[in-house]
């Protein structure tokens, strides 16, 4: 059976000993512990257990140090922690080691913080894509930085804000440190306006520089919010509305599947549009003018990864562009259904057999008519029609089974569709009779 040594415990507080006084050290052994190594330091910065051969091996759960015991010999510990003094951490780093990993936390500690290390036995679920970005603009004045590709004019850091360099012109850029899905967002906080002269905001699907600069944007001034398309530096206004701009406004622009653009202002929908002219690019920002500023910019893929091995409650619509399976059924397009009508008796007079009002837009994909009695010897064949009064679909009844073939006839929501005998059969030795009409359709 092998043996091992645990990591060191934290140091005790400094102890002052006078004369022949002793120091009693007590501890609670962990399960399976057979011995303890005691180490004595001579100052706050001294760590004798870090030295090979240091330490005094004892059994039990206490040790009385009278100052005369030789603290030396024994096993070398398997690790050590950052030194701790009465003032707190001795260094500006904390290192957690073991189990094949090493995490280092660096920075300047200016206040007490509590951190809980979770039990990560097994698999840690991933909650989002790694290709996301954030810039709080808190750094030295100067150019915006290498993580950004400046498209038009310039963007600078000024007093921990992002600011354009050129008055009365667009100053735009996009995040270049990683790539993004075409379904993405960009968001920023407005920190200064300039009346109606400047237009700060955010962009998505941004690419190109100079004369090839391309993106969608959502920007505002003190009176209006705009959504625009910029292609090869040419601007097209998609939509706008009156909206009082204010310092602290949070603008967020999203582009979803099918070019669905949504601009949010302080969490509420401000503008929507649909446009598919730009298909790829990265999130970014735009400041038209050199007075308005923004900060706390973020951008990334719009839809994070779902945890499909646990129960989900979807608060927003989900987009399954490759189809979705429920049990053994796979849905790869809009839902399909059938509408049926029966035309009793001989089809020797014109009349309306059924009326169907569509609550939603539909696409007719096929019309079939099956007659119980097939026609024979007719000089004029009966015609069964589906129509909204303007655009008809006709099926000629020349046999027992009759088929329009594949169709793609669209009818708008609210259409009043009729199934009728448009043309009566005539001159027949046997007239067609008792016909079932089946209309196949899918939702648009």
C-alpha positions as CSV (number, residue, x, y, z in Angstrom):
1,X,0.0,0.0,0.0
2,X,1.4,3.4,-1.0
3,X,1.6,6.4,1.3
4,X,1.2,10.1,0.5
5,X,1.3,13.6,1.9
6,X,-1.4,16.2,1.7
7,X,-1.0,19.9,0.8
8,X,0.2,22.2,3.5
9,X,-2.3,24.0,5.8
10,X,-2.3,27.8,5.9
11,X,0.3,29.4,8.3
12,X,-0.8,30.3,11.8
13,X,-0.8,33.9,12.9
14,X,2.5,35.2,14.2
15,X,3.3,34.0,17.8
16,X,5.5,35.8,20.4
17,X,7.1,33.5,23.0
18,X,8.9,34.7,26.1
19,X,11.2,32.8,28.4
20,X,10.4,29.0,28.7
21,X,6.8,29.3,27.6
22,X,5.6,26.5,25.3
23,X,3.2,26.6,22.4
24,X,0.5,23.9,22.1
25,X,-0.6,23.3,18.5
26,X,-3.8,21.2,18.1
27,X,-5.6,19.9,15.0
28,X,-8.3,17.5,13.9
29,X,-6.9,14.6,11.8
30,X,-8.6,13.8,8.6
31,X,-9.9,10.2,7.9
32,X,-6.9,7.9,7.3
33,X,-4.3,10.3,8.6
34,X,-1.5,8.6,10.5
35,X,1.0,11.4,11.2
36,X,1.4,15.2,11.0
37,X,4.5,17.2,10.0
38,X,5.0,20.3,12.2
39,X,7.1,23.2,10.7
40,X,8.3,26.3,12.6
41,X,9.2,29.5,10.8
42,X,11.2,32.5,12.1
43,X,9.3,35.3,10.3
44,X,6.2,36.1,8.2
45,X,8.1,35.5,5.0
46,X,9.7,32.2,6.1
47,X,8.2,28.9,4.9
48,X,10.4,26.1,6.3
49,X,8.1,23.3,5.0
50,X,9.0,24.4,1.4
51,X,12.6,23.3,2.1
52,X,13.5,19.6,1.5
53,X,14.1,17.8,4.8
54,X,12.3,20.4,7.0
55,X,9.5,19.5,9.4
56,X,9.0,17.2,12.5
57,X,6.8,14.1,12.2
58,X,4.4,13.5,15.1
59,X,1.4,11.3,15.7
60,X,-1.9,12.2,17.5
61,X,-3.7,15.5,17.3
62,X,-1.5,17.9,19.3
63,X,2.1,19.0,19.7
64,X,3.7,21.0,22.5
65,X,6.6,23.2,21.2
66,X,8.9,24.3,24.1
67,X,11.4,25.9,21.8
68,X,14.0,23.1,22.4
69,X,12.6,20.5,20.0
70,X,14.7,20.0,16.9
71,X,12.3,20.7,14.0
72,X,13.9,18.8,11.2
73,X,13.7,15.6,9.3
74,X,10.7,13.9,7.9
75,X,8.8,13.7,4.6
76,X,8.7,16.5,2.1
77,X,5.2,17.9,1.7
78,X,3.6,17.6,-1.7
79,X,2.8,21.3,-2.2
80,X,2.6,24.6,-0.4
81,X,0.2,27.6,-0.4
82,X,0.9,31.3,-0.8
83,X,2.2,32.9,2.4
84,X,-0.3,34.5,4.7
85,X,0.6,37.2,7.2
86,X,-1.5,39.1,9.8
87,X,-2.2,41.6,7.0
88,X,-3.6,39.1,4.5
89,X,-2.1,37.6,1.4
90,X,1.6,38.0,1.1
91,X,1.6,38.1,-2.7
92,X,-0.7,39.3,-5.5
93,X,-1.4,35.8,-6.7
94,X,-3.2,32.7,-5.5
95,X,-2.3,29.3,-6.9
96,X,-4.6,26.3,-6.6
97,X,-2.9,23.1,-7.7
98,X,-3.5,19.4,-7.9
99,X,-5.3,16.7,-9.9
100,X,-3.5,17.6,-13.1
101,X,-4.6,21.3,-13.3
102,X,-3.3,24.6,-12.2
103,X,-5.4,27.8,-11.9
104,X,-3.7,31.1,-11.2
105,X,-5.7,34.1,-10.1
106,X,-3.8,37.4,-10.5
107,X,-4.6,41.0,-9.8
108,X,-4.5,43.7,-7.1
109,X,-6.7,42.7,-4.2
110,X,-8.2,45.8,-2.7
111,X,-11.1,44.3,-0.7
112,X,-12.3,41.1,0.9
113,X,-13.7,38.6,-1.6
114,X,-15.2,35.2,-1.0
115,X,-14.7,32.6,-3.7
116,X,-16.3,29.1,-3.6
117,X,-14.6,26.3,-5.5
118,X,-17.3,24.0,-6.8
119,X,-17.2,20.2,-7.0
120,X,-16.8,19.7,-10.7
121,X,-16.8,15.9,-10.6
122,X,-17.9,14.6,-14.0
123,X,-18.8,17.1,-16.8
124,X,-19.2,20.8,-16.5
125,X,-22.0,22.0,-18.8
126,X,-21.2,24.6,-21.3
127,X,-23.6,27.5,-21.2
128,X,-22.5,29.7,-24.2
129,X,-20.2,29.9,-27.2
130,X,-16.6,31.0,-26.5
131,X,-16.7,33.3,-29.5
132,X,-18.0,36.4,-27.7
133,X,-16.4,39.7,-26.9
134,X,-16.4,42.5,-24.4
135,X,-14.7,45.9,-24.1
136,X,-15.3,48.2,-21.2
137,X,-13.0,50.9,-22.6
138,X,-11.1,51.2,-19.3
139,X,-7.5,51.8,-20.4
140,X,-5.1,54.5,-21.4
141,X,-6.1,57.1,-24.0
142,X,-5.2,56.3,-27.6
143,X,-6.3,54.1,-30.5
144,X,-9.1,51.7,-29.7
145,X,-6.7,48.7,-29.9
146,X,-5.6,45.7,-31.9
147,X,-8.8,43.6,-31.2
148,X,-10.7,46.1,-33.4
149,X,-10.6,46.6,-37.1
150,X,-11.4,50.3,-37.8
151,X,-13.5,50.6,-40.9
152,X,-14.2,54.3,-41.3
153,X,-12.1,57.2,-40.0
154,X,-11.1,56.4,-36.4
155,X,-12.1,55.2,-32.9
156,X,-10.2,56.2,-29.8
157,X,-10.2,55.6,-26.1
158,X,-10.7,58.9,-24.3
159,X,-11.2,59.1,-20.5
160,X,-12.3,55.5,-20.4
161,X,-14.9,56.0,-23.1
162,X,-15.0,55.1,-26.9
163,X,-15.1,58.2,-29.1
164,X,-14.9,58.9,-32.8
165,X,-12.1,60.9,-34.3
166,X,-13.9,62.7,-37.1
167,X,-16.7,65.3,-36.8
168,X,-19.8,64.9,-38.9
169,X,-18.7,61.6,-40.3
170,X,-19.0,57.9,-39.5
171,X,-16.4,56.4,-37.2
172,X,-16.9,52.6,-37.2
173,X,-15.1,49.4,-36.4
174,X,-15.7,45.7,-35.7
175,X,-14.2,43.1,-33.3
176,X,-11.6,41.0,-35.1
177,X,-10.2,38.8,-32.3
178,X,-12.5,35.9,-33.3
179,X,-15.2,34.9,-35.8
180,X,-18.9,34.9,-35.2
181,X,-22.1,33.2,-36.4
182,X,-24.2,35.3,-38.8
183,X,-26.9,35.2,-36.1
184,X,-25.4,37.7,-33.7
185,X,-25.8,40.8,-31.5
186,X,-23.9,43.9,-30.4
187,X,-24.7,46.1,-27.3
188,X,-23.2,49.2,-25.8
189,X,-24.0,51.9,-23.2
190,X,-24.3,55.5,-24.4
191,X,-22.2,57.8,-22.2
192,X,-22.4,61.1,-24.0
193,X,-24.6,62.6,-26.7
194,X,-24.2,65.8,-28.8
195,X,-27.8,66.9,-29.5
196,X,-28.9,66.0,-33.0
197,X,-25.3,66.3,-34.4
198,X,-23.8,62.9,-33.3
199,X,-25.1,59.4,-33.6
200,X,-23.6,56.7,-31.3
201,X,-24.7,53.1,-31.5
202,X,-23.8,49.5,-32.5
203,X,-23.4,47.4,-35.6
204,X,-23.7,43.7,-36.7
205,X,-22.4,41.8,-39.7
206,X,-19.7,44.3,-40.1
207,X,-16.9,43.8,-42.6
208,X,-14.6,45.7,-44.9
209,X,-12.8,49.0,-44.5
210,X,-12.9,52.4,-46.2
211,X,-15.0,52.3,-49.4
212,X,-15.9,48.6,-48.7
213,X,-17.3,49.2,-45.2
214,X,-20.4,47.2,-44.8
215,X,-22.7,46.6,-41.7
216,X,-26.2,47.1,-40.2
217,X,-26.4,49.6,-37.4
218,X,-28.7,51.0,-34.7
219,X,-27.8,54.5,-33.6
220,X,-29.5,57.4,-31.8
221,X,-29.3,61.1,-31.2
222,X,-31.2,63.3,-28.7
223,X,-34.5,63.0,-30.6
224,X,-34.5,59.9,-32.9
225,X,-33.4,56.3,-33.1
226,X,-32.4,54.8,-36.5
227,X,-31.7,51.4,-38.1
228,X,-29.6,51.5,-41.2
229,X,-27.9,49.3,-43.8
230,X,-24.4,50.4,-44.9
231,X,-23.0,48.6,-48.0
232,X,-19.7,49.7,-49.5
233,X,-19.9,52.9,-47.4
234,X,-23.3,53.8,-48.8
235,X,-26.1,54.2,-46.2
236,X,-29.7,53.2,-46.6
237,X,-32.2,54.1,-43.8
238,X,-34.3,51.0,-43.0
239,X,-36.5,52.5,-40.3
240,X,-36.5,55.1,-37.6
241,X,-38.8,56.6,-34.9
242,X,-38.9,59.5,-32.5
243,X,-37.1,58.6,-29.3
244,X,-35.5,60.9,-26.8
245,X,-31.8,59.9,-26.4
246,X,-30.2,60.1,-22.9
247,X,-26.9,59.3,-21.3
248,X,-27.1,55.7,-19.9
249,X,-29.2,54.4,-22.8
250,X,-28.3,50.8,-23.6
251,X,-28.6,50.0,-27.3
252,X,-28.7,46.4,-28.5
253,X,-28.9,45.3,-32.1
254,X,-29.7,41.7,-33.0
255,X,-29.9,39.9,-36.3
256,X,-31.7,36.6,-36.4
257,X,-32.4,33.9,-39.0
258,X,-33.8,35.3,-42.3
259,X,-32.4,38.7,-41.7
260,X,-34.7,39.6,-38.8
261,X,-33.2,42.8,-37.3
262,X,-34.3,44.0,-33.9
263,X,-33.0,47.1,-32.1
264,X,-33.6,47.2,-28.3
265,X,-33.3,50.4,-26.2
266,X,-33.0,49.8,-22.5
267,X,-34.4,46.3,-23.0
268,X,-37.5,47.3,-25.0
269,X,-38.0,46.8,-28.7
270,X,-37.4,50.1,-30.4
271,X,-37.2,49.2,-34.1
272,X,-37.6,46.1,-36.3
273,X,-36.8,45.4,-39.9
274,X,-36.1,42.5,-42.3
275,X,-33.1,42.6,-44.7
276,X,-30.9,39.9,-46.2
277,X,-28.5,41.9,-48.3
278,X,-25.6,41.4,-45.8
279,X,-25.0,37.8,-45.0
280,X,-21.8,37.7,-42.8
281,X,-19.5,39.8,-40.7
282,X,-18.8,40.6,-37.0
283,X,-20.4,42.7,-34.3
284,X,-19.0,46.2,-33.9
285,X,-19.9,49.9,-33.1
286,X,-20.5,53.2,-34.9
287,X,-20.1,56.7,-33.6
288,X,-21.0,59.4,-36.2
289,X,-19.3,62.5,-34.9
290,X,-16.4,63.1,-32.4
291,X,-18.3,64.3,-29.3
292,X,-20.7,61.4,-28.4
293,X,-19.2,58.5,-26.5
294,X,-20.1,54.9,-25.4
295,X,-18.6,52.1,-23.4
296,X,-19.2,48.6,-22.0
297,X,-19.5,47.2,-25.5
298,X,-20.3,43.5,-26.0
299,X,-21.0,41.3,-29.0
300,X,-21.3,37.7,-29.8
301,X,-23.5,34.9,-31.1
302,X,-27.1,35.6,-30.5
303,X,-28.2,32.1,-29.4
304,X,-26.2,30.3,-26.7
305,X,-26.0,26.5,-26.5
306,X,-28.9,24.8,-24.9
307,X,-28.5,22.0,-22.4
308,X,-30.6,19.4,-24.2
309,X,-29.9,16.7,-21.6
310,X,-32.0,18.6,-19.0
311,X,-35.5,19.9,-19.1
312,X,-35.8,23.3,-20.8
313,X,-38.3,26.1,-20.7
314,X,-37.9,28.2,-23.9
315,X,-38.9,31.8,-23.2
316,X,-38.2,32.8,-26.8
317,X,-38.8,31.2,-30.2
318,X,-36.3,28.5,-31.2
319,X,-35.0,28.2,-34.8
320,X,-34.4,24.7,-36.1
321,X,-33.0,25.4,-39.6
322,X,-32.0,21.8,-40.2
323,X,-35.4,20.3,-39.1
324,X,-36.6,18.9,-35.8
325,X,-37.6,15.4,-34.8
326,X,-40.4,14.6,-32.3
327,X,-40.4,10.9,-31.5
328,X,-40.3,9.2,-34.9
329,X,-41.6,12.2,-36.8
330,X,-39.3,14.7,-38.5
331,X,-40.4,18.2,-39.4
332,X,-38.3,19.9,-42.1
333,X,-40.7,22.5,-43.5
334,X,-43.9,24.3,-42.6
335,X,-46.7,22.0,-41.3
336,X,-48.7,20.2,-43.9
337,X,-52.4,19.2,-43.9
338,X,-55.4,18.3,-46.1
339,X,-58.8,19.9,-46.7
340,X,-61.6,17.7,-48.0
341,X,-64.9,18.4,-49.7
342,X,-67.6,16.0,-51.1
343,X,-69.5,16.7,-54.3
344,X,-72.6,14.4,-54.3
345,X,-74.6,13.4,-57.3
346,X,-73.8,13.9,-61.0
347,X,-71.4,16.7,-62.0
348,X,-73.8,17.9,-64.6
349,X,-74.5,21.3,-63.1
350,X,-72.3,24.1,-61.8
351,X,-72.5,24.7,-58.0
352,X,-70.3,25.5,-55.0
353,X,-69.6,22.4,-52.8
354,X,-67.5,24.0,-50.0
355,X,-66.2,27.4,-48.7
356,X,-63.0,27.6,-46.7
357,X,-61.7,30.7,-45.1
358,X,-58.0,30.6,-44.3
359,X,-57.0,32.1,-40.9
360,X,-53.3,31.9,-41.9
361,X,-51.6,32.1,-45.3
362,X,-51.4,28.8,-47.1
363,X,-49.6,27.3,-50.1
364,X,-51.7,24.8,-52.1
365,X,-49.4,21.9,-53.1
366,X,-51.9,19.5,-54.8
367,X,-55.6,19.0,-55.6
368,X,-57.1,15.5,-56.3
369,X,-60.6,14.5,-57.3
370,X,-61.8,10.9,-57.0
371,X,-65.2,10.2,-58.6
372,X,-67.3,7.2,-57.5
373,X,-68.7,7.0,-61.1
374,X,-66.1,7.6,-63.8
375,X,-67.2,9.7,-66.8
376,X,-67.6,8.1,-70.3
377,X,-68.3,9.5,-73.7
378,X,-68.5,13.1,-72.6
379,X,-68.3,15.9,-75.2
380,X,-67.5,18.3,-72.3
381,X,-65.6,17.1,-69.3
382,X,-66.6,18.4,-65.9
383,X,-64.0,20.8,-64.2
384,X,-63.6,21.1,-60.4
385,X,-62.1,24.4,-59.3
386,X,-60.4,25.7,-56.1
387,X,-60.3,29.5,-56.2
388,X,-60.2,32.7,-54.1
389,X,-62.2,34.4,-56.9
390,X,-59.0,35.6,-58.6
391,X,-56.5,32.8,-58.9
392,X,-58.0,29.4,-59.7
393,X,-56.7,25.8,-59.6
394,X,-58.6,23.6,-62.1
395,X,-58.8,19.8,-62.2
396,X,-60.5,18.2,-65.3
397,X,-62.6,15.2,-64.4
398,X,-61.7,12.8,-67.3
399,X,-61.4,9.5,-65.2
400,X,-62.2,8.1,-61.8
401,X,-58.9,9.5,-60.4
402,X,-57.9,13.0,-61.3
403,X,-54.8,14.9,-60.1
404,X,-53.6,18.5,-60.6
405,X,-50.0,17.4,-60.0
406,X,-47.5,19.3,-57.8
407,X,-48.5,22.9,-57.1
408,X,-47.2,25.9,-55.3
409,X,-50.2,28.3,-55.3
410,X,-50.2,30.8,-52.5
411,X,-53.3,32.3,-50.9
412,X,-53.1,35.1,-48.2
413,X,-54.5,34.9,-44.7
414,X,-58.3,35.6,-44.7
415,X,-58.8,34.3,-48.3
416,X,-62.3,32.8,-48.9
417,X,-61.5,29.7,-50.9
418,X,-64.3,27.8,-52.8
419,X,-64.4,24.2,-54.0
420,X,-66.9,24.2,-56.9
421,X,-68.0,22.5,-60.1
422,X,-66.8,25.2,-62.5
423,X,-67.8,23.4,-65.7
424,X,-70.7,20.9,-65.9
425,X,-70.2,17.6,-67.7
426,X,-72.2,17.3,-70.9
427,X,-72.9,14.8,-73.7
428,X,-71.8,11.9,-71.6
429,X,-72.9,8.3,-72.0
430,X,-72.0,8.0,-68.3
431,X,-71.8,11.2,-66.2
432,X,-69.2,11.5,-63.5
433,X,-70.8,11.4,-60.0
434,X,-70.1,11.5,-56.3
435,X,-66.6,13.1,-56.2
436,X,-64.3,13.5,-53.2
437,X,-62.0,16.5,-53.4
438,X,-58.7,16.5,-51.5
439,X,-56.7,19.7,-51.2
440,X,-53.2,19.4,-49.9
441,X,-51.6,22.5,-48.4
442,X,-48.8,23.7,-46.1
443,X,-48.7,26.8,-43.9
444,X,-46.6,29.7,-45.2
